[in-house]
Amino acid sequence: MSHFRSLFRKLLTKLYLFAINEDMAEQRFLGEFELMILLAILRLENVTYGVPLARELSDLRGRDVSLGSVYATLDRLELKGLVKSTLGESTPERGGRAKRFFTVTAAGVRSLHETRRVLSVLWKKLPPGKGEMA
C-alpha cells in the first residue's frame, strides 16, 4: 500500500507542477518586480546578467535589491518565455564558472507593452484627485 501511495504522491506532484507552469504561461500581465527586471534588461542594452541588474535596480529604486530575488524573477520570466538566457565564457575570476546572460524575447516586449497599456488606461480612468500624491 505504501508503494501505491508513493506513486500517487509523485503523480500528484507532477500534475501540480504542470498546473503551476500552465498558469504561469497564461498570465498576461507583469508583476511590479517582473516589469522592473524586463525594463532594466532593455535599459542595459538587452544583454546582461544578475549582478549589473541588481545594481541597476538598487540605484533606480534607492534601496538594496537582493541578487537572489533578481535570479528567482529571471528564472520565472524564462519559464514564461519572456526572457531567454545564454551562458557566456567561463572565467578564472569566477572559479571557472560562466555568466548567464539574459535578453528580453519578443513575447517579453509584447508583455511590457500590454502591461503599460493596461496601467495607462487604469491611471486615466481614476476619478479626479484619486491619483494625486498627498
ROSE-4610 file (N, C-alpha, C; in Angstrom, 1 decimal, always signed):
// ROSE-4610
residu = [M/M/M/S/S/S/H/H/H/F/F/F/R/R/R/S/S/S/L/L/L/F/F/F/R/R/R/K/K/K/L/L/L/L/L/L/T/T/T/K/K/K/L/L/L/Y/Y/Y/L/L/L/F/F/F/A/A/A/I/I/I/N/N/N/E/E/E/D/D/D/M/M/M/A/A/A/E/E/E/Q/Q/Q/R/R/R/F/F/F/L/L/L/G/G/G/E/E/E/F/F/F/E/E/E/L/L/L/M/M/M/I/I/I/L/L/L/L/L/L/A/A/A/I/I/I/L/L/L/R/R/R/L/L/L/E/E/E/N/N/N/V/V/V/T/T/T/Y/Y/Y/G/G/G/V/V/V/P/P/P/L/L/L/A/A/A/R/R/R/E/E/E/L/L/L/S/S/S/D/D/D/L/L/L/R/R/R/G/G/G/R/R/R/D/D/D/V/V/V/S/S/S/L/L/L/G/G/G/S/S/S/V/V/V/Y/Y/Y/A/A/A/T/T/T/L/L/L/D/D/D/R/R/R/L/L/L/E/E/E/L/L/L/K/K/K/G/G/G/L/L/L/V/V/V/K/K/K/S/S/S/T/T/T/L/L/L/G/G/G/E/E/E/S/S/S/T/T/T/P/P/P/E/E/E/R/R/R/G/G/G/G/G/G/R/R/R/A/A/A/K/K/K/R/R/R/F/F/F/F/F/F/T/T/T/V/V/V/T/T/T/A/A/A/A/A/A/G/G/G/V/V/V/R/R/R/S/S/S/L/L/L/H/H/H/E/E/E/T/T/T/R/R/R/R/R/R/V/V/V/L/L/L/S/S/S/V/V/V/L/L/L/W/W/W/K/K/K/K/K/K/L/L/L/P/P/P/P/P/P/G/G/G/K/K/K/G/G/G/E/E/E/M/M/M/A/A/A]
num = [1/1/1/2/2/2/3/3/3/4/4/4/5/5/5/6/6/6/7/7/7/8/8/8/9/9/9/10/10/10/11/11/11/12/12/12/13/13/13/14/14/14/15/15/15/16/16/16/17/17/17/18/18/18/19/19/19/20/20/20/21/21/21/22/22/22/23/23/23/24/24/24/25/25/25/26/26/26/27/27/27/28/28/28/29/29/29/30/30/30/31/31/31/32/32/32/33/33/33/34/34/34/35/35/35/36/36/36/37/37/37/38/38/38/39/39/39/40/40/40/41/41/41/42/42/42/43/43/43/44/44/44/45/45/45/46/46/46/47/47/47/48/48/48/49/49/49/50/50/50/51/51/51/52/52/52/53/53/53/54/54/54/55/55/55/56/56/56/57/57/57/58/58/58/59/59/59/60/60/60/61/61/61/62/62/62/63/63/63/64/64/64/65/65/65/66/66/66/67/67/67/68/68/68/69/69/69/70/70/70/71/71/71/72/72/72/73/73/73/74/74/74/75/75/75/76/76/76/77/77/77/78/78/78/79/79/79/80/80/80/81/81/81/82/82/82/83/83/83/84/84/84/85/85/85/86/86/86/87/87/87/88/88/88/89/89/89/90/90/90/91/91/91/92/92/92/93/93/93/94/94/94/95/95/95/96/96/96/97/97/97/98/98/98/99/99/99/100/100/100/101/101/101/102/102/102/103/103/103/104/104/104/105/105/105/106/106/106/107/107/107/108/108/108/109/109/109/110/110/110/111/111/111/112/112/112/113/113/113/114/114/114/115/115/115/116/116/116/117/117/117/118/118/118/119/119/119/120/120/120/121/121/121/122/122/122/123/123/123/124/124/124/125/125/125/126/126/126/127/127/127/128/128/128/129/129/129/130/130/130/131/131/131/132/132/132/133/133/133/134/134/134]
x = [+0.8/+0.0/+0.9/+2.0/+2.8/+3.5/+3.7/+4.3/+3.3/+2.0/+0.9/+0.8/+0.9/+0.9/+2.0/+3.2/+4.4/+4.2/+3.7/+3.5/+2.4/+1.3/+0.3/+0.7/+1.6/+2.1/+3.0/+3.8/+4.7/+3.8/+2.8/+1.9/+1.2/+0.7/+0.1/+1.1/+2.3/+3.3/+3.6/+3.7/+3.9/+2.7/+1.5/+0.3/+0.3/+0.6/+0.6/+1.6/+2.8/+3.9/+3.5/+2.8/+2.3/+1.3/+0.4/-0.7/-0.1/+0.9/+1.6/+2.3/+3.0/+3.6/+2.6/+1.5/+0.4/-0.1/-0.4/-0.9/+0.1/+1.4/+2.4/+2.4/+2.2/+2.3/+1.0/-0.1/-1.3/-1.3/-0.5/-0.5/-0.1/-1.0/-0.7/+0.0/-0.2/+0.3/+1.4/+2.3/+3.5/+3.3/+4.0/+4.1/+5.1/+5.1/+5.9/+7.4/+7.9/+9.3/+9.7/+8.8/+9.0/+9.1/+8.2/+8.2/+9.6/+10.0/+11.3/+12.5/+12.5/+13.6/+13.6/+12.5/+12.4/+12.9/+12.4/+12.8/+14.3/+14.8/+16.2/+17.1/+16.7/+17.4/+17.5/+16.4/+16.4/+17.2/+17.2/+18.0/+19.5/+19.8/+21.2/+21.6/+21.0/+21.2/+20.9/+19.9/+19.3/+20.2/+21.3/+22.2/+22.9/+22.4/+23.1/+22.9/+23.6/+23.5/+23.0/+22.9/+22.3/+22.9/+24.2/+24.9/+24.6/+24.8/+24.5/+23.0/+22.2/+20.7/+20.4/+20.9/+20.6/+21.2/+22.3/+22.9/+22.1/+21.6/+20.8/+19.5/+18.9/+17.6/+17.8/+18.9/+19.2/+19.3/+20.1/+20.3/+19.0/+18.2/+16.9/+15.9/+15.8/+14.9/+15.3/+16.6/+17.1/+17.2/+17.2/+17.3/+17.9/+18.5/+19.1/+18.1/+18.6/+17.8/+18.7/+18.1/+18.9/+19.1/+20.3/+20.6/+19.7/+19.4/+18.5/+17.1/+16.6/+15.3/+15.4/+16.5/+16.7/+16.7/+17.5/+17.6/+16.3/+15.6/+14.3/+13.4/+13.3/+12.5/+12.9/+14.2/+14.7/+14.3/+14.4/+14.0/+12.5/+11.7/+10.3/+9.9/+10.6/+10.4/+10.8/+11.9/+12.3/+11.3/+10.8/+9.7/+8.5/+8.2/+7.1/+7.5/+8.7/+9.2/+9.4/+9.5/+9.6/+11.1/+12.0/+13.4/+14.1/+15.2/+16.0/+17.4/+18.0/+19.4/+20.4/+21.6/+22.7/+23.9/+24.7/+25.9/+27.1/+27.8/+29.0/+30.2/+31.3/+32.6/+32.9/+33.5/+33.9/+35.1/+35.3/+36.4/+37.1/+38.4/+39.2/+38.7/+38.3/+37.9/+36.6/+35.9/+34.6/+34.8/+36.0/+36.3/+36.0/+36.0/+35.7/+34.3/+33.4/+32.0/+31.7/+30.7/+30.3/+29.1/+29.1/+28.0/+26.8/+25.6/+24.4/+23.8/+23.8/+23.3/+21.8/+21.1/+19.6/+19.3/+18.4/+17.8/+16.3/+15.6/+14.2/+13.7/+12.8/+12.2/+11.2/+10.7/+9.6/+8.4/+8.1/+7.0/+7.1/+8.3/+8.6/+8.3/+8.7/+8.4/+6.9/+6.2/+4.8/+4.1/+4.6/+4.0/+4.3/+5.4/+5.7/+4.7/+4.5/+3.6/+2.2/+1.8/+0.4/+0.2/+1.2/+1.1/+1.1/+1.9/+1.9/+0.5/+0.0/-1.3/-2.4/-2.4/-3.5/-3.3/-2.0/-1.7/-2.1/-1.8/-2.2/-3.7/-4.4/-5.9/-6.4/-5.8/-6.3/-6.0/-4.8/-4.5/-5.4/-5.7/-6.6/-8.0/-8.4/-9.8/-10.0/-9.0/-9.1/-10.0/-10.8/-11.6/-10.6/-10.9/-10.0/-9.6/-8.3/-7.8/-7.4/-7.9/-7.6/-6.2/-5.5/-4.2/-3.1/-3.6/-2.7/-1.9/-0.7/+0.1/-0.3/-0.4/-0.8/+0.3]
y = [-1.2/+0.0/+1.3/+1.2/+2.5/+2.7/+1.7/+1.9/+2.6/+2.2/+2.9/+4.3/+4.6/+6.0/+6.8/+6.2/+6.9/+7.3/+6.3/+6.6/+7.7/+7.6/+8.5/+9.9/+10.0/+11.3/+11.9/+11.1/+11.6/+12.1/+11.3/+11.7/+13.1/+13.2/+14.5/+15.6/+15.4/+16.4/+16.9/+15.9/+16.3/+17.0/+16.6/+17.3/+18.7/+18.9/+20.2/+21.1/+20.6/+21.4/+21.8/+20.9/+21.1/+22.2/+22.2/+23.2/+24.6/+24.6/+25.9/+26.4/+25.6/+26.0/+26.5/+25.8/+26.3/+27.6/+27.8/+29.1/+30.2/+30.0/+31.0/+31.4/+30.4/+30.7/+31.5/+31.3/+32.0/+33.5/+33.8/+35.1/+36.2/+37.2/+38.2/+39.4/+39.7/+41.0/+40.7/+41.7/+41.5/+42.1/+41.4/+41.9/+43.1/+43.8/+45.0/+44.7/+43.7/+43.4/+42.8/+42.0/+41.5/+42.6/+43.6/+44.8/+45.5/+45.7/+46.4/+45.6/+44.3/+43.5/+43.6/+43.4/+43.5/+44.9/+45.9/+47.2/+47.5/+47.0/+47.1/+46.4/+45.2/+44.4/+45.2/+45.8/+46.6/+47.8/+48.4/+49.6/+49.3/+48.1/+47.7/+47.0/+47.5/+47.1/+45.6/+45.1/+43.8/+42.6/+42.7/+41.5/+41.8/+41.2/+41.4/+40.2/+40.3/+39.2/+39.7/+38.9/+39.3/+40.4/+40.4/+41.5/+42.9/+43.2/+44.5/+44.8/+43.8/+44.1/+44.5/+43.8/+44.1/+45.5/+45.8/+47.1/+48.2/+48.0/+49.0/+49.2/+48.2/+48.3/+48.9/+48.6/+49.2/+50.7/+51.1/+52.6/+53.3/+52.7/+53.3/+53.4/+52.3/+52.2/+53.0/+53.2/+53.8/+52.9/+51.6/+50.7/+49.4/+48.6/+47.3/+46.4/+45.7/+44.6/+43.3/+42.3/+41.1/+40.3/+39.8/+39.0/+37.8/+37.2/+36.0/+36.4/+37.5/+37.9/+38.2/+38.7/+39.0/+37.7/+36.7/+35.4/+34.6/+34.7/+34.0/+34.6/+35.9/+36.5/+36.2/+36.2/+35.9/+34.4/+33.5/+32.1/+32.1/+32.8/+32.8/+33.4/+34.5/+35.1/+34.2/+33.4/+32.5/+31.4/+30.9/+29.9/+30.4/+31.6/+32.2/+32.6/+32.5/+32.7/+34.2/+35.0/+36.5/+36.9/+36.1/+36.3/+35.0/+35.0/+33.8/+34.0/+32.9/+33.0/+32.2/+32.7/+32.0/+32.1/+31.1/+31.0/+31.7/+32.5/+33.2/+32.2/+32.8/+32.0/+31.9/+30.8/+30.6/+31.5/+32.0/+32.9/+32.4/+32.6/+32.2/+33.0/+34.3/+35.1/+34.6/+33.8/+33.3/+31.8/+31.4/+30.0/+29.0/+29.5/+28.6/+28.6/+29.3/+29.3/+30.4/+30.1/+31.0/+31.9/+33.1/+34.0/+33.6/+33.8/+33.6/+34.9/+35.1/+36.4/+36.3/+37.4/+37.4/+38.4/+38.1/+39.0/+38.9/+40.0/+40.0/+39.5/+38.6/+38.0/+38.9/+38.5/+39.3/+39.2/+38.0/+37.9/+38.8/+38.9/+39.8/+41.3/+41.7/+43.1/+43.3/+42.3/+42.4/+42.5/+41.7/+41.7/+43.1/+43.7/+45.0/+46.0/+46.0/+46.9/+46.7/+45.5/+45.2/+45.7/+45.4/+45.9/+47.4/+48.1/+49.5/+50.1/+49.4/+49.9/+49.8/+48.7/+48.5/+49.4/+49.6/+50.6/+52.0/+52.4/+53.7/+53.9/+52.9/+53.0/+53.1/+52.4/+52.4/+53.8/+54.4/+55.7/+56.7/+56.7/+57.6/+57.6/+56.4/+56.2/+56.5/+56.9/+57.2/+58.5/+58.6/+59.8/+61.0/+62.2/+63.3/+63.4/+63.6/+63.7/+62.4/+61.3/+60.0/+59.5/+59.9/+59.5/+60.5/+61.6/+62.6/+62.1/+62.6/+62.3/+63.3/+62.7/+63.6/+64.4]
z = [+0.0/+0.0/+0.0/+0.7/+0.8/-0.6/-1.4/-2.7/-3.6/-3.5/-4.2/-3.8/-2.5/-2.0/-2.6/-2.6/-3.1/-4.6/-5.4/-6.8/-7.0/-6.2/-6.3/-5.9/-4.9/-4.4/-5.5/-6.2/-7.3/-8.4/-8.8/-9.8/-9.5/-8.3/-7.9/-8.0/-7.5/-7.6/-9.0/-9.9/-11.3/-11.9/-11.6/-12.1/-11.5/-10.2/-9.6/-10.2/-10.4/-11.1/-12.5/-13.2/-14.6/-14.5/-13.6/-13.5/-13.2/-12.3/-12.0/-13.2/-14.0/-15.2/-16.2/-16.4/-17.3/-16.9/-15.6/-15.1/-15.3/-15.2/-15.4/-16.9/-17.8/-19.2/-19.6/-18.9/-19.3/-18.8/-17.8/-17.2/-18.2/-18.4/-19.5/-18.9/-17.6/-17.1/-16.2/-16.1/-15.3/-13.9/-13.0/-11.6/-11.6/-10.5/-10.4/-10.6/-9.9/-10.0/-11.3/-11.9/-13.3/-14.3/-14.1/-15.0/-14.9/-13.7/-13.5/-14.0/-13.9/-14.4/-15.9/-16.6/-18.0/-18.5/-17.9/-18.3/-18.1/-17.0/-16.7/-17.7/-18.1/-19.1/-20.4/-20.8/-22.0/-21.9/-20.7/-20.4/-20.5/-20.1/-20.1/-21.5/-22.5/-23.9/-24.2/-23.5/-23.7/-23.7/-23.1/-22.8/-21.5/-20.4/-19.1/-18.2/-17.1/-16.1/-14.8/-13.8/-12.5/-11.7/-11.6/-10.8/-11.3/-12.6/-13.1/-13.0/-13.1/-13.0/-11.6/-10.6/-9.2/-8.9/-9.4/-9.1/-9.7/-11.0/-11.7/-10.9/-10.5/-9.8/-8.4/-7.8/-6.5/-6.6/-7.7/-7.9/-8.2/-9.1/-9.5/-8.4/-7.6/-6.5/-5.3/-5.1/-4.0/-2.7/-3.0/-1.9/-2.4/-1.6/-2.0/-2.6/-3.6/-4.3/-4.1/-3.6/-3.4/-4.7/-4.9/-6.1/-6.2/-5.0/-5.0/-5.6/-5.3/-5.8/-7.3/-7.8/-9.2/-10.0/-9.5/-10.2/-10.1/-9.0/-8.9/-9.9/-10.1/-11.1/-12.5/-12.7/-14.1/-14.4/-13.5/-13.8/-14.1/-13.3/-13.6/-14.9/-15.3/-16.6/-17.7/-17.5/-18.5/-18.7/-17.6/-17.7/-18.5/-18.4/-19.1/-20.5/-20.9/-22.3/-22.5/-21.5/-21.6/-21.7/-21.2/-21.3/-21.8/-22.3/-22.6/-22.1/-21.7/-21.2/-22.0/-22.0/-22.7/-21.7/-21.8/-21.0/-21.7/-21.0/-21.6/-21.4/-21.7/-21.4/-20.0/-19.6/-18.2/-18.0/-16.7/-16.5/-15.2/-15.1/-13.9/-12.7/-12.9/-11.8/-11.2/-11.9/-11.3/-11.0/-10.8/-10.5/-11.6/-12.8/-14.0/-14.3/-13.6/-13.9/-15.0/-15.8/-16.8/-16.3/-16.8/-16.5/-17.4/-16.8/-17.5/-17.9/-19.2/-19.8/-20.2/-20.0/-20.2/-21.3/-22.1/-23.1/-23.1/-23.4/-23.4/-24.8/-24.8/-26.0/-26.6/-27.8/-28.5/-27.6/-27.0/-26.1/-24.9/-24.4/-23.3/-23.6/-24.8/-25.3/-25.4/-26.0/-26.1/-24.7/-23.8/-22.4/-21.8/-22.0/-21.5/-22.0/-23.3/-23.9/-23.5/-23.3/-22.9/-21.4/-20.6/-19.2/-19.1/-19.9/-20.0/-20.4/-21.5/-22.0/-20.9/-20.2/-19.2/-18.0/-17.6/-16.5/-16.9/-18.1/-18.6/-18.6/-19.0/-19.0/-17.6/-16.7/-15.3/-14.7/-15.0/-14.5/-15.0/-16.3/-16.9/-16.5/-16.0/-15.6/-14.1/-13.4/-12.0/-11.9/-10.9/-10.7/-10.3/-10.7/-10.4/-8.9/-8.7/-7.3/-6.7/-7.2/-6.6/-6.8/-7.9/-8.2/-7.7/-7.0/-6.6/-5.3/-5.2/-4.0/-2.9/-1.7/-0.6/+0.0]
